[in-house]
Amino acid sequence: MKLWGGRFTKPTNQLVDEYTASISFDQKLAKYDIQGSLAHVDMLSKCRIISESDAKTIANGLKAVASKIEAGDAVLSEDNEDIHMNVEKLLIDEVGTVGGKLHTGRSRNDQVALDMRLYLREALITISQLLVEVLQALHKQAKANLDTVLPGYTHLQRAQPVLFAHHMIAYVFMFQRDIERLTDSWKRVNKSPLGAGALAGTSFPIDRHYVAEKLHFDGICENSLDAVSDRDFVVEFLSNASLISMHLSRLCEELVQWSSAEFNFIELDDAFSTGSSMMPQKKNPDVAELVRGKTGRVYGHLMGMLTTLKGLPLAYNKDMQEDKEGMFDTVETLKGALALFAPMIETMQVKKEEMYAAVAKDYSNATDLADYLVGKDLPFREAHAVVGQVVLYSIQHNMYLLDLSLEEFQQFSPLIAKDIYDVLAPKAVVNARNVAGGTAKNRVEDQLTAAEGLIKKSLDWIQTHAEIVEGQS
């Protein structure tokens, strides 16, 4: 007989049991379910809903169950449907019928919402920490390459030269925004739904605020209907995870391109590359490719969760059992990708000479020729036209701008003097972008300093909030 089977005259069909059971995946919530139960039973005793002696017996039983689950000695059965019923059954087996008093004043509806919030707030800290490690690896590469010039692209066409440090720092700011979104979401995750019951609260004189404080929540979910039916915090996490995955994927795309023979700008360490079963010369950037590929998986979980929720009336519906697998998989997917990403970036070999040689063989300094003419009081549109003719001439003669003689330059404008060669040198072109946020070396140094401050801020947040979670554990 199931723990809820009192009003039924016959057992459920075995196929129904198999189809509706969630223990195969929600067992991941065991630790959090017991954390919540310990706080709940403490509150029941405080409010004199159960005796202090019964509460102590149940608490000791829960700790014993936790130890058995952690050691792999507990049998979690599909017959008991989910992690909540399995824990309760194990508790009753441990301490006898008094264990049945644990469920007083609560429902699996508010219980599962609590467990997911406890799980997710821990995941926010772990993922934020891993993101910081990626930021630190990018920052380290940037700092080591303050004099490395590479082509910058728009439309995947050579545009203007930039410092490699500038390019790396761009991703630091991207991932920092990701951390900020995760940390901001904490205040919406860190609310306690326990005490909302199935949907309408409970007739027992419970103290929801006491439980919230015990579990280090910032407060309670104010409306019982919203408390059990809200999965906005899951959608928000999946949305933030999708942005993280998108940023990872963009950087992976560049790593894949840059490591090809056609670019030859970087070489990934052997520890983060694979070979071909057929072609012995191959060194494939498989880690970057797989991280890029798993982005679609994360997006899919977001769309799946939004689709599940879009037609649900209040309050809890069995459809919401679909809220966990996608969340669990997204957390594990991100953790796996980020754990690999930091050392892959840190060990990446940057081919400075090849990057500089590429910049020397393009027309990405053409804008600087136009700016030079503007500085000689030629209107920009006229300067643009003149430089276009210079570039066309160079292409037709298989030359680059720095290959032209002064006489050739002056065919197009007498304003051009011999100082043009200093102006068009790649490093001069880079350092000419001396505006806030620009690619000039001193401006990139400013960005490095700003990034250090952001990394420290993130680390401070992680340390403070990790102490909350560790204190609860």
C-alpha positions in Angstrom: 0.0 0.0 0.0 1.4 3.4 -1.0 1.7 6.1 1.8 -1.1 8.0 0.1 -3.3 5.0 -0.8 -6.0 5.1 1.9 -8.8 6.2 -0.4 -8.0 3.7 -3.2 -9.5 0.3 -3.6 -6.8 -1.2 -5.8 -3.2 -0.7 -6.6 -2.1 1.5 -9.6 -1.2 -0.2 -12.8 2.4 -1.2 -12.9 2.9 0.9 -16.1 1.5 3.9 -14.3 4.0 3.4 -11.5 6.8 3.2 -13.9 5.6 6.2 -15.9 5.0 8.5 -13.0 7.9 7.6 -10.8 10.7 10.2 -10.6 13.1 8.5 -8.2 15.5 7.7 -11.1 16.4 11.4 -11.3 15.1 13.2 -8.3 17.3 11.1 -5.9 19.8 13.9 -6.6 17.7 16.0 -4.2 18.1 13.5 -1.3 20.6 15.8 0.7 18.3 18.8 0.3 15.2 16.9 1.1 16.7 15.8 4.4 18.0 19.3 5.1 14.5 20.7 4.7 13.0 17.9 6.8 15.4 18.5 9.7 14.4 22.2 9.7 10.7 21.3 9.4 10.7 18.8 12.3 12.6 21.3 14.5 9.8 23.8 13.8 7.1 21.2 14.5 8.6 20.7 17.9 9.1 24.5 18.6 5.4 25.1 17.7 4.4 22.1 20.0 2.7 20.4 17.0 4.7 17.2 17.9 6.6 16.4 21.1 10.2 17.3 21.6 10.9 13.6 22.1 9.3 12.6 18.8 11.2 15.4 17.0 14.5 14.2 18.4 13.8 10.7 17.3 12.8 11.8 13.8 15.9 14.1 13.5 18.2 11.3 14.5 16.5 9.0 12.1 16.8 11.5 9.3 20.6 11.8 10.0 20.9 8.0 9.9 19.0 7.9 6.6 21.2 10.6 5.2 24.3 8.6 6.1 23.0 5.5 4.5 22.1 7.3 1.3 25.5 8.9 1.1 27.2 5.6 1.7 25.1 3.9 -0.9 23.5 1.5 1.6 19.9 2.8 1.2 17.6 1.2 -1.3 15.6 3.8 -3.2 12.6 2.2 -4.7 10.4 3.1 -7.7 7.5 1.7 -5.7 7.9 4.8 -3.5 7.7 7.1 -6.5 10.0 10.0 -5.6 12.8 11.0 -3.2 10.3 12.5 -0.7 8.4 9.3 -0.2 11.6 7.2 -0.3 13.1 9.3 2.5 9.9 9.0 4.5 9.7 5.2 4.0 13.4 4.9 5.0 12.8 7.0 8.1 9.8 4.9 9.2 11.9 1.8 8.7 14.6 3.4 10.9 12.5 4.8 13.8 9.0 3.2 13.4 5.6 4.8 13.0 6.7 8.0 14.7 8.5 8.8 11.5 5.1 9.3 9.9 4.7 12.5 12.0 7.4 14.2 9.8 4.9 15.0 7.1 2.6 17.0 9.4 1.8 20.4 8.0 3.4 20.0 4.7 2.9 18.5 1.2 5.1 17.1 -1.4 4.2 20.2 -3.4 5.9 22.7 -1.1 8.6 20.1 -0.2 9.8 19.7 -3.8 9.8 23.4 -4.4 12.0 23.8 -1.3 14.4 21.0 -2.4 14.9 22.6 -5.8 15.6 26.0 -4.3 18.2 24.5 -2.0 19.8 22.5 -4.8 19.8 25.5 -7.2 21.3 28.0 -4.8 24.2 25.6 -4.3 24.5 25.3 -8.0 24.6 29.1 -8.4 27.7 29.2 -6.2 29.5 26.4 -7.9 28.9 27.7 -11.4 29.8 31.2 -10.4 33.1 29.9 -9.0 33.9 28.0 -12.2 33.1 31.1 -14.2 35.5 33.1 -12.1 38.2 30.6 -12.9 37.5 31.1 -16.6 37.7 34.9 -16.1 41.1 34.4 -14.3 42.4 32.3 -17.2 41.3 34.8 -19.8 42.7 37.7 -17.7 46.1 35.8 -17.4 46.3 35.3 -21.2 45.4 39.0 -21.7 48.1 40.2 -19.3 50.7 38.0 -21.0 49.7 39.4 -24.5 49.6 43.2 -24.0 51.9 43.6 -27.0 50.4 40.9 -29.2 48.6 42.3 -32.3 46.1 40.3 -34.3 43.5 41.1 -37.0 40.2 42.2 -35.7 37.2 41.1 -37.8 33.7 42.3 -38.7 31.6 40.1 -41.0 34.6 37.6 -40.6 36.5 40.0 -42.8 39.7 41.8 -41.7 38.6 45.1 -40.2 41.2 46.7 -37.8 44.1 45.3 -35.8 43.5 44.9 -32.1 45.5 43.7 -29.2 45.0 40.0 -28.3 44.7 41.2 -24.7 41.8 43.4 -25.8 40.1 40.4 -27.5 40.5 38.2 -24.3 39.2 41.0 -22.0 36.0 41.2 -24.1 35.1 37.7 -23.0 36.0 38.6 -19.4 33.3 41.3 -19.5 30.9 38.9 -21.2 31.3 36.2 -18.5 31.3 38.8 -15.7 27.8 39.8 -16.8 26.9 36.1 -16.6 28.1 36.0 -13.0 26.1 39.1 -12.2 23.0 37.5 -13.6 23.5 34.4 -11.6 24.2 36.3 -8.4 21.2 38.6 -8.9 19.0 35.6 -9.3 19.9 34.4 -5.8 17.4 36.8 -4.2 14.6 35.1 -6.2 15.9 31.6 -5.6 16.5 32.1 -1.9 12.9 32.3 -0.7 11.3 29.4 1.3 8.0 27.9 0.0 7.8 25.4 2.9 4.5 25.8 4.8 2.5 26.5 1.7 1.2 22.9 1.9 -0.5 21.5 -1.2 -1.7 25.0 -2.3 -3.6 26.7 0.5 -1.3 26.5 3.5 -2.1 24.3 6.5 -4.4 24.4 9.5 -1.5 23.6 11.9 0.0 26.6 13.7 3.4 26.4 12.0 6.1 29.1 11.8 7.2 29.5 8.2 9.7 32.3 9.1 11.4 30.1 11.6 12.0 27.4 9.0 13.2 30.0 6.5 15.7 31.3 9.0 16.9 27.8 9.9 17.6 27.1 6.2 19.3 30.5 5.7 16.6 31.8 3.3 16.1 35.6 2.9 12.4 35.2 3.6 9.3 33.2 2.6 7.2 33.0 -0.6 4.3 35.2 0.4 1.5 33.5 -1.4 0.9 29.8 -0.9 -0.5 29.3 -4.5 2.5 31.0 -6.0 4.9 29.2 -3.6 4.0 25.7 -4.9 3.4 26.6 -8.6 6.3 29.0 -9.2 9.1 27.7 -11.4 10.2 31.1 -12.6 13.5 30.6 -10.7 14.2 27.5 -12.8 13.3 29.3 -16.0 15.6 32.2 -15.0 18.4 29.8 -14.3 18.0 28.1 -17.6 17.9 31.4 -19.4 21.1 32.5 -17.6 22.7 29.2 -18.4 21.7 29.6 -22.1 23.6 33.0 -22.2 26.6 31.4 -20.5 26.5 28.6 -23.1 26.2 31.1 -25.9 29.2 33.1 -24.7 31.2 29.8 -24.4 30.1 28.8 -27.8 31.3 32.1 -29.4 34.7 31.8 -27.9 34.8 28.1 -28.9 34.1 29.1 -32.5 37.1 31.4 -32.4 39.3 28.8 -30.8 38.3 26.3 -33.5 39.1 28.8 -36.3 42.3 30.2 -34.8 43.7 26.7 -34.3 43.2 25.8 -38.0 46.1 25.9 -40.4 44.3 28.7 -42.3 44.5 31.0 -39.2 47.3 29.4 -37.2 46.9 31.9 -34.4 46.9 29.5 -31.5 47.6 25.9 -30.5 45.5 24.2 -27.9 47.4 22.0 -25.5 47.5 18.3 -26.3 45.6 17.6 -23.0 42.6 19.4 -24.5 42.8 18.0 -28.0 42.1 14.7 -29.6 43.3 12.8 -32.7 41.8 11.0 -35.7 41.3 7.2 -35.8 42.2 7.4 -39.5 44.4 10.4 -40.1 47.5 10.3 -37.9 48.4 14.0 -38.5 45.2 15.4 -37.1 44.9 17.4 -33.8 41.3 18.2 -33.3 39.9 20.9 -31.0 37.2 18.5 -29.8 36.7 20.1 -26.4 35.9 23.4 -27.9 33.6 21.8 -30.5 31.7 19.8 -27.9 31.2 22.8 -25.7 29.9 24.6 -28.7 27.6 21.7 -29.6 26.2 21.3 -26.1 24.8 24.9 -26.3 21.8 23.5 -28.2 21.2 21.1 -25.4 21.0 23.9 -22.8 18.7 26.0 -25.1 16.5 22.9 -25.4 16.0 22.6 -21.7 15.0 26.3 -21.5 12.4 25.9 -24.3 11.2 22.7 -22.7 10.6 24.3 -19.4 8.8 27.3 -20.9 6.6 25.1 -22.9 5.7 22.9 -19.9 4.7 25.9 -17.9 2.9 28.0 -20.5 -0.6 26.3 -20.1 -0.6 25.3 -16.5 -3.4 26.6 -14.2 -2.7 27.2 -10.5 -1.5 25.5 -8.5 0.6 22.3 -8.7 0.2 19.9 -11.7 2.0 16.7 -12.4 3.4 18.3 -15.5 5.8 20.1 -13.2 7.6 16.8 -12.6 9.3 17.8 -15.9 11.1 20.7 -14.1 14.0 18.7 -12.7 15.8 16.7 -15.4 16.5 19.7 -17.6 17.7 21.7 -14.6 19.9 18.9 -13.4 21.3 18.3 -16.9 22.0 22.0 -17.4 23.9 22.3 -14.2 26.0 19.3 -15.0 26.6 20.4 -18.6 27.8 23.8 -17.5 29.9 22.4 -14.7 31.6 20.0 -17.1 32.2 22.7 -19.7 33.5 25.4 -17.3 35.8 23.0 -15.5 37.5 22.2 -18.8 37.5 25.7 -20.1 39.7 27.5 -17.6 42.7 25.1 -18.0 42.2 24.9 -21.8 42.5 28.7 -22.0 45.4 28.9 -19.5 47.5 26.4 -21.4 46.7 27.7 -24.9 49.8 28.7 -26.9 49.4 32.1 -28.5 51.4 32.4 -31.8 52.3 36.1 -31.6 54.5 36.1 -34.7 51.8 34.5 -36.9 49.2 37.0 -35.7 51.5 39.9 -36.4 52.4 38.6 -39.8 48.7 38.3 -40.6 48.1 42.0 -39.7 51.0 43.0 -41.9 49.4 41.4 -44.9 46.0 43.0 -45.0 44.4 46.4 -45.5 43.2 46.9 -41.9 45.2 50.1 -41.6 43.2 51.7 -44.4 41.0 53.6 -41.9 44.1 55.1 -40.4 45.1 56.5 -43.8 41.7 58.1 -44.0 42.0 59.5 -40.5 45.5 60.8 -41.4 44.0 62.8 -44.4 41.2 64.1 -42.2 43.9 65.4 -39.9 45.2 67.3 -42.9 41.8 69.0 -43.2 40.4 66.8 -45.9 36.7 66.0 -45.3 36.2 62.4 -44.2 34.0 61.4 -47.2 36.7 62.7 -49.6 39.4 60.9 -47.6 37.4 57.7 -47.7 37.2 57.9 -51.5 40.9 58.6 -51.8 41.8 55.6 -49.6 39.5 53.4 -51.5 41.4 54.2 -54.7 44.7 53.6 -52.9 43.5 50.2 -51.7 42.2 49.3 -55.2 45.6 50.3 -56.7 47.4 48.1 -54.0 45.2 45.1 -54.8 45.8 45.5 -58.5 49.5 45.6 -58.0 49.6 42.8 -55.4 50.8 45.1 -52.7 49.8 46.3 -49.2 49.7 49.9 -48.0 53.1 49.8 -46.3 54.6 48.5 -49.6 53.7 51.6 -51.5 56.4 54.2 -52.1 55.8 57.9 -51.1 55.5 58.8 -54.8 52.7 56.2 -55.2 50.8 57.5 -52.2 51.1 61.0 -53.5 49.5 60.0 -56.9 46.3 59.9 -54.9 46.8 62.9 -52.5 49.7 65.4 -52.2 48.7 65.7 -48.5 50.4 62.4 -47.8 54.0 62.8 -46.4 56.7 60.4 -45.3 55.4 60.2 -41.8 52.6 58.0 -43.2 54.7 54.9 -42.7 54.8 55.5 -38.9 51.1 56.1 -38.9 50.3 52.8 -40.7 52.5 50.5 -38.7 50.3 47.9 -37.0 51.2 48.8 -33.4 50.7 52.5 -34.2 47.3 51.7 -35.6 46.4 49.8 -32.4 47.7 52.6 -30.1 45.9 55.2 -32.1 42.6 53.8 -30.6 43.3 55.7 -27.4 39.8 56.1 -26.1 38.0 54.6 -23.1 37.4 50.9 -24.0 39.7 51.1 -27.0 42.4 48.7 -28.0 45.4 51.1 -27.3 47.7 49.4 -24.8 47.2 51.9 -22.0 43.4 51.5 -22.5 43.6 47.7 -22.4 45.6 48.0 -19.2 42.8 50.1 -17.7 40.4 47.3 -18.7 42.6 44.7 -17.1 42.5 46.7 -13.8 38.7 47.1 -14.1 38.4 43.3 -14.7 40.5 42.6 -11.6 38.1 44.6 -9.5 35.1 42.7 -10.9 36.7 39.4 -10.3 37.4 40.3 -6.7 33.8 41.4 -6.3 32.6 38.1 -7.6 34.9 36.2 -5.4 33.7 38.1 -2.3 30.1 37.3 -3.2 30.9 33.6 -3.7 32.7 33.4 -0.4 29.9 35.0 1.6 27.2 32.9 0.0 29.2 29.7 0.1 29.4 30.1 3.9 25.6 30.2 3.9 25.3 27.0 2.0 28.1 25.3 3.9 26.5 26.3 7.2 23.3 24.7 6.1 25.0 21.5 5.0 
